[in-house]
Amino acid sequence: MELKNGSKIAIVGGGPAGTFSAIFLLDLAQQIDLQIEVDIFEPRDFNLTGPRGCNMCGGVISESLVQKLASHGINLPDELLIDTIDAYTLHTDLSSVEIKAPKDEMRIACIFRGAGPKGAENQPPIPWKSFDNHLLELAIEKGANHIKNKVTGIIKDRGIPKLTWGDDNKQKYDLVVGCLGLNSPALQMFKDLDFGYKPPKTTKAYVTELYFGDEDVSRLLGHSMHVFILNIPGVKFIALTPKGTYATLIILGDDIDKKLVNRVFQAPELQKCLPMGWKIPVQTCHCQPQINIGAPKNPYTDRVVLVGDCSSSRLYKDGIGAAYRLAKAMAYTAVTHGVSTQSFQRFFRPACRKLDWDNRLGHLLFYGDSLMRPISFFQEAIIEVIREEQTKKEVSPRLSTSLWDTFTGSSSYRNIIVRSLHPMVVLKLIVQAAKKLFRFS
């Protein structure tokens, strides 16, 4: 069950997972002189502002991913990179500390997935470009066809997938790649194919774009992402990221609701990062997307495979990086080994399992954090150890880099836990915790 000259491939979804899949499929096919046709089904216009052109994402990517993309000829122009983050400011209920990027290649780039927040169209000229639209244009340059319609049905006709769209258009495909967000109703079509696919377990997040203006963004946030580890039940962490004239607020936790969002906005630590007298706009651009917090079941079968958020992804971070890795693994499997269940099982599944197992360690890490967060003297101990690492060059910044990688996605959770549990880090935490406990007593 292999791709041949003239094989047709359908990609359902034109976000990063879909466009990376198209680019890698076409590049690999060209290398072995295989003639294939790739159709990307994406009805949205990513050049529109607000929800119409947005993919509901915080919009941060690591510098290391930017460099990896460049190695594949996927160059991101300056118009896409709205801001560069070279530090994190960690806020707790008791104190705060700045963590600088360990190296230049570990910085963070800020992007808008669409053309910007709702209302940005009233501030022309818009000085940035859409990340998702740029990737889609690159895929089209490689030879992909962009079909601006929703797929309305997927069935198997004698083992060959057949898609329907628009005014009763129908087409058989040798491979169908599902690259859908977890908020898409089109996921049901893949479940209805009855090959055992079950989407990942999800929870609700909260993402909003807050208009500050250049001056207040620079004065209050600088080139630092502000991360809040607060003792608010149900909240994993909060991040406030500068993006030009805007600041993107992300709240991750367990099914975020309006009451919890209001409590976050009222937190004194967050209030210090907001302009004086600032209030939540009535029409603020916000969303509450479903995010992946678990492994999918059976994300592939003969001639059908799922990539991106609807498949395996990274827990609470680096969804674009995960889409890049799985799209690459899927394309390699399909072009060089075939599109059968056995091929995906042997060559695509290991990439999925690597993410899924690492996410289990991530859950363990966040569970441990939830147990220790209410303990005030332990919070202060962490701040003191980080402060020492950031101010003394002779001290190895193990805990600082572990936290940096936790927030950026630059490393696996396994690697983060190993570095966090280094004997010197544990010893320093115990000493500082003892000092703080004695003072509290």
C-alpha positions in Angstrom: 0.0 0.0 0.0 2.4 2.7 -1.3 2.1 6.1 -2.9 2.7 6.1 -6.7 3.1 8.6 -9.4 -0.3 10.4 -9.6 -1.3 9.6 -6.0 -3.6 12.1 -4.5 -3.4 13.3 -0.9 -6.0 15.3 1.0 -5.0 17.4 4.1 -8.1 18.4 6.1 -7.0 21.6 7.9 -4.7 24.3 6.9 -3.0 25.3 10.2 0.6 24.5 11.0 0.1 20.7 11.2 -1.6 20.7 7.8 0.9 23.0 6.0 3.9 21.3 7.5 2.5 18.0 6.3 2.0 19.3 2.8 5.5 20.8 2.7 7.3 17.7 4.0 5.2 15.4 1.7 6.0 17.4 -1.4 9.7 17.9 -0.5 10.3 14.2 0.2 8.4 13.2 -3.0 10.5 15.5 -5.1 13.7 14.0 -3.6 12.7 10.5 -4.9 11.2 11.8 -8.1 7.6 10.8 -7.0 4.8 12.8 -8.6 2.0 13.4 -6.1 -0.9 15.8 -5.8 -1.7 17.5 -2.4 -5.0 19.3 -1.7 -5.3 21.4 1.5 -8.9 21.9 2.6 -9.1 25.1 4.6 -12.1 27.5 4.4 -10.8 30.2 6.7 -8.9 33.3 5.5 -6.0 33.8 7.8 -5.6 37.4 6.6 -8.7 38.3 8.6 -8.5 39.8 12.1 -10.3 38.3 15.1 -11.9 34.9 15.4 -12.5 34.6 11.6 -8.8 34.3 10.9 -7.5 33.0 14.2 -6.5 29.5 15.3 -6.9 30.1 19.0 -3.3 29.9 20.1 -1.0 31.9 22.4 1.3 32.5 19.5 4.8 31.9 20.8 7.5 29.7 19.2 11.0 28.9 20.3 14.1 30.3 18.5 15.3 26.7 18.2 12.1 25.9 16.2 12.6 29.0 14.0 16.1 27.7 13.2 14.8 24.1 12.5 12.2 25.5 10.1 14.9 27.5 8.3 16.9 24.3 7.8 13.9 23.0 5.8 13.7 26.2 3.7 10.8 27.5 5.9 12.0 31.0 6.6 10.0 33.3 8.8 10.3 37.0 7.6 10.6 39.8 10.1 7.0 40.9 9.5 5.8 37.7 11.2 8.0 38.0 14.4 6.2 40.7 16.3 8.4 40.6 19.4 11.4 38.6 20.8 11.3 37.4 24.4 14.7 37.2 26.0 13.6 36.7 29.6 10.9 35.3 31.8 9.7 37.1 34.9 8.4 34.6 37.4 5.8 35.9 39.8 4.6 34.0 42.9 2.3 35.1 45.7 5.3 36.3 47.6 7.9 37.6 45.3 9.2 37.7 41.7 12.5 37.1 39.9 13.7 37.5 36.3 15.1 34.5 34.4 17.2 35.4 31.4 17.4 33.3 28.3 20.3 30.8 28.8 21.5 31.4 25.2 20.4 33.5 22.3 19.1 30.4 20.4 16.7 29.8 23.4 14.8 33.0 23.0 11.1 33.1 22.2 9.5 34.6 19.1 5.9 36.1 19.3 3.5 35.8 16.4 -0.2 36.2 15.5 -1.7 33.1 14.0 -4.2 35.2 12.1 -4.0 38.8 11.0 -4.3 40.0 14.6 -6.9 40.6 17.4 -10.4 41.8 16.7 -10.3 45.6 16.3 -6.7 45.6 14.8 -8.3 46.3 11.4 -9.1 49.8 12.8 -5.5 50.5 13.4 -4.1 50.5 9.8 -1.6 49.8 8.6 -1.2 46.5 10.4 2.6 46.1 10.9 2.6 42.3 11.1 1.6 39.3 9.0 -0.3 36.1 9.7 1.9 33.1 10.6 -0.6 30.5 9.4 -1.2 32.3 6.1 2.6 32.5 5.5 2.9 28.7 6.0 -0.1 28.1 3.7 1.5 30.3 1.0 4.7 28.3 1.3 2.8 25.1 0.9 1.1 26.4 -2.2 4.5 27.5 -3.6 5.7 23.9 -3.2 2.8 22.8 -5.3 -0.1 22.2 -2.9 -3.7 23.1 -4.0 -5.7 25.2 -1.6 -9.4 24.3 -1.6 -11.3 26.9 0.2 -14.1 24.7 1.3 -15.1 22.6 4.3 -15.0 18.9 4.0 -18.6 17.7 4.5 -18.0 14.0 4.5 -15.5 11.2 4.5 -16.3 7.6 3.7 -14.3 4.6 2.5 -15.2 3.2 -0.9 -13.6 -0.3 -1.2 -10.9 0.8 1.2 -10.2 4.1 -0.6 -11.1 7.3 1.3 -13.6 9.5 -0.6 -14.1 13.1 0.4 -17.1 15.4 -0.4 -17.2 19.2 -0.2 -18.9 22.2 -1.6 -21.6 21.7 -4.2 -21.5 17.9 -4.1 -17.8 17.7 -5.1 -16.4 14.2 -4.6 -12.9 12.8 -4.9 -11.1 9.7 -3.9 -7.7 10.0 -2.2 -4.8 7.6 -1.7 -4.2 9.2 1.7 -6.2 11.5 4.0 -4.3 13.5 6.7 -6.5 15.0 9.4 -4.9 18.1 10.8 -7.8 19.5 12.8 -8.0 21.5 16.1 -9.8 19.9 19.0 -12.5 22.6 18.6 -13.4 21.4 15.1 -16.7 19.6 14.6 -15.1 17.8 11.6 -13.3 15.5 14.0 -16.6 13.5 14.1 -16.1 12.5 10.5 -12.9 10.7 11.4 -14.6 9.0 14.4 -17.4 7.9 12.1 -14.9 6.0 9.9 -15.0 3.5 12.8 -11.3 2.5 12.9 -11.1 3.1 16.7 -9.9 6.7 16.7 -10.7 8.6 19.9 -9.5 12.2 20.3 -7.2 13.2 23.2 -8.6 14.1 26.6 -9.0 17.9 26.7 -9.5 20.8 29.1 -10.4 24.4 28.5 -7.9 27.2 28.4 -8.4 31.0 28.2 -6.6 33.2 25.7 -7.1 36.9 25.2 -5.4 39.8 23.5 -5.2 43.0 25.6 -4.5 46.3 23.9 -2.0 48.3 26.0 -0.2 50.5 23.4 3.5 50.6 22.7 4.5 52.7 25.7 2.7 50.6 28.3 3.9 47.3 26.8 7.5 48.5 26.9 7.2 50.0 30.4 5.3 47.2 32.1 6.4 44.1 30.3 9.6 44.9 28.3 11.0 41.9 26.4 10.0 39.5 29.1 7.2 37.0 29.3 5.6 37.3 32.7 4.6 33.9 34.2 2.4 33.7 37.3 2.6 30.7 39.6 -0.2 31.7 42.0 -2.1 29.7 44.6 -5.4 29.8 42.8 -7.1 26.4 42.7 -7.6 25.0 39.2 -4.9 27.2 37.6 -1.7 25.6 36.4 0.0 28.8 35.4 -0.7 32.2 33.8 1.4 33.9 31.2 1.3 37.5 29.9 3.3 38.0 26.7 4.2 41.3 25.0 3.2 41.5 21.3 3.8 44.9 19.8 0.9 47.1 21.1 -0.8 44.1 22.6 -0.3 41.7 25.5 -1.5 38.1 25.2 -2.9 36.6 28.4 -3.0 32.8 28.6 -4.6 30.9 31.6 -4.0 27.2 31.7 -5.6 24.9 34.2 -8.6 22.7 34.7 -11.6 23.9 32.7 -11.2 27.6 33.1 -14.6 29.4 33.6 -15.6 33.1 33.8 -15.4 33.1 37.6 -11.9 31.9 37.6 -10.9 34.4 34.9 -12.2 37.2 37.0 -10.2 36.0 40.0 -7.1 35.9 37.9 -7.6 39.5 36.7 -8.1 40.6 40.3 -4.8 39.0 41.5 -2.5 41.7 42.8 0.5 40.2 41.0 -1.2 40.5 37.6 -2.6 44.0 38.4 1.0 45.3 38.7 1.5 44.3 35.1 -1.6 46.2 33.8 -1.7 49.9 33.0 -3.0 52.2 35.7 -6.8 52.1 36.0 -7.0 49.5 33.2 -10.2 47.6 32.9 -11.2 44.5 30.9 -12.7 45.8 27.6 -16.3 44.7 26.9 -15.4 43.6 23.4 -11.9 42.1 24.2 -10.7 39.5 21.7 -10.7 36.2 23.6 -11.4 32.5 23.2 -11.6 29.4 25.4 -10.1 26.6 23.2 -10.1 23.0 24.1 -6.4 21.9 24.5 -4.8 18.5 24.4 -3.9 17.0 27.8 -3.9 13.3 26.9 -3.0 10.7 24.3 -5.3 9.9 21.4 -6.4 6.3 20.6 -5.6 4.8 17.2 -4.8 8.1 15.3 -4.2 6.1 12.0 -5.5 3.3 9.8 -5.0 2.3 6.2 -4.8 5.5 4.1 -5.9 7.8 7.0 -3.7 9.5 9.7 -4.1 12.3 12.1 -1.5 14.9 12.9 -1.5 18.0 15.2 -3.7 18.8 18.2 -6.2 16.0 17.3 -3.3 13.5 17.6 -0.3 13.6 20.0 0.9 17.0 21.1 2.9 18.7 23.9 1.3 19.2 27.3 0.5 22.9 27.9 3.2 24.1 25.5 4.9 24.1 22.1 2.0 22.8 20.0 3.5 24.2 16.8 6.8 22.4 17.6 4.8 19.1 18.1 3.0 19.6 14.8 6.3 20.1 13.1 7.7 16.8 14.5 4.7 14.7 13.8 4.1 16.1 10.3 7.8 15.3 9.5 7.4 11.7 10.8 4.1 11.2 9.0 5.5 12.4 5.7 8.6 10.2 6.0 6.4 7.2 6.7 3.9 7.9 3.8 6.5 8.6 1.1 9.2 6.1 1.9 7.3 3.2 3.6 3.6 3.4 2.6 0.2 4.4 3.9 -0.9 1.1 5.5 -1.7 0.7 9.2 1.4 -1.4 9.6 3.6 1.4 8.1 2.2 4.0 10.4 2.4 1.6 13.4 6.1 1.0 12.7 7.4 4.4 11.7 4.9 7.1 12.8 3.7 5.7 16.1 7.2 6.0 17.8 7.1 9.8 17.4 3.6 9.8 18.9 4.6 7.6 21.8 7.6 9.7 22.6 5.3 12.8 23.1 2.7 10.8 25.0 5.1 9.3 27.5 6.9 12.6 28.0 3.5 14.3 28.7 2.9 11.7 31.5 6.0 13.1 33.1 4.7 16.6 32.5 1.5 15.7 34.4 3.6 14.4 37.2 5.6 17.6 37.3 2.5 19.8 37.4 1.0 17.6 40.1 4.1 18.0 42.3 3.9 21.8 41.7 0.2 21.8 42.8 1.2 20.1 46.1 4.0 22.5 46.9 2.5 25.7 45.7 0.5 26.5 48.9 3.6 26.1 51.0 4.9 29.7 51.3 8.4 28.9 52.5 9.0 26.5 49.6 7.9 29.2 47.1 10.4 31.6 48.7 13.1 28.9 48.6 12.6 28.5 44.8 12.8 32.3 44.3 16.0 32.6 46.3 17.7 29.7 44.5 16.8 31.2 41.1 17.9 34.7 42.2 21.3 33.2 43.2 21.7 31.5 39.9 20.8 34.6 38.0 23.2 36.9 39.9 26.3 34.7 40.4 28.0 33.6 37.2 29.9 30.9 38.9 26.7 29.1 40.0 25.2 26.6 37.4 21.7 27.8 36.5 20.1 24.3 36.6 16.8 25.3 38.2 16.5 28.5 36.1 17.0 26.6 32.8 14.6 23.9 33.9 11.9 26.5 34.5 12.8 28.3 31.2 12.3 25.0 29.3 9.1 24.3 31.2 7.5 27.5 29.9 9.1 27.5 26.4 8.9 23.9 25.3 12.6 23.9 24.4 13.2 20.6 26.2 11.4 17.4 27.2 9.7 17.1 30.5 12.0 14.2 31.3 15.0 16.4 30.8 13.5 19.1 32.9 12.7 16.7 35.8 16.2 15.2 35.7 17.8 18.7 35.9 15.4 19.9 38.6 16.3 16.9 40.8 20.1 17.4 40.5 21.6 16.8 44.0 22.9 20.4 44.1 19.5 21.9 43.2 17.8 19.7 45.8 20.4 20.6 48.5 20.0 24.3 47.8 16.2 24.1 48.0 16.4 22.2 51.3 18.8 24.8 52.8 16.7 27.8 51.6 13.5 26.1 52.7 14.9 25.5 56.1 16.0 29.2 56.4 12.5 30.4 55.4 10.7 27.9 57.7 12.9 29.0 60.6 12.0 32.6 59.9 8.3 31.9 59.6 8.4 29.9 62.8 
